Amino acid sequence: MSGASISGPTGIRMDQDFADLLESSSQAQTPERRLLFGIIERAVRDLLGNQRHEATDATQWLFHTASLEVPFSFGWICAQLELAPGDIHRKVLLVQQAKAQG
């Protein structure tokens, strides 16, 4: 990750909330793994942003059950990073709820 953070109206820092998921996977510091995590992070930022079309696209990508064999699908990226998709889904939903309440 770039080290930059975005604090929304709820004060939730995207990099802080999701960095622990990346660090828990093995070899998290390789450029390829950072790139894959960056794709997930971008989708989450789009989902939580103010652009409806970006949020719709991000929702479809993040929550679509694509085969683990489809390169760059959410499931495939999670498999490459040794992350559980459900963990990310839960964090995304928590951040969405906090944003809605904030």
N, C-alpha and C positions, 0 to 999 in steps of 0.2 A: 504494500500500500504506500501511498505517497506521503503519509503522515499528516496530511491536511484533514480537517474535520469540518463537518457542517452541523451547526447547532440550529435546530428548528425552534419553533415557538415553545416546545415542551422542554427544551434544553437537552434533548437526546443527541448524543454525538454518534453519528453513524460509524465512524471508525472504531470507537470505543466499544460499541455494542456488538460488532461483528468480528473484531480482531481476535478475540479468544477462540472463535471457531477455526480461523485459519491457523493460529498458533498450535492448536491441538492436533492438526494433521501433520504427518511426518514430512520432512524436507520442505517446510513452509517457506524457506527463504530463497528458493530458486526462482529465477526470473519467470520461468514458465508457470510455476504455481502462483506467483503474484499476479501474473496476467489473468489466469483463470479466476482467481478470487476477485480481481478487478471487474471482470465481467458480471459476476454475481452482485458485487457492490453497486455497479452502475444500474443494474436492473432494480435493485432495492431503492436507490435514489430516485430513479424514474417513477417507480410505484408510489413513492411518498411525496413526489413533487406536485406542482400545481398544474401541469399539462395533462389534460384528460387523455389525449391519444397516447402519450408516453406511458401513462399509468395503465391504460388498457393493454398495451403491448407487453409491458413488463409483467402484468398479472398473468397474462396468457403464457408467457415464457416460464415464469417461476412456478406456476401451479399446474402446468400441463404435464401429463404423465407420458413423456416421450421415452422411447427405448434408451437404455443405457448405451446402446451401440450407435446412437445418432450423435456424431461429433458436434460438440458445442451446445447440445441441449442441456438444460438445467441438470437433469439426472446424470448425464455423462460427465459434466464438470464436477458435480459432487463426488462421483466415483473416482475421478482422477485426483481429487483433493482429499479423498478418504473422509468425506463429510456426510452426515446423515441429512438428507433433504428435509426431513421432518423437523430437525433442530432449527434449520434456517426458516422454515415456514412458521414455526412457533415464534421466533424472534421477530419476524416481519409482522405478524399479526399483533404482537405486543406493542411494537412501535407504532403501528397503524392506530391501535386503540388509544395509545397515549397522545398521539397527534390529534385525533378526533376530540379528545377530552380537553386538550390544551387550548 
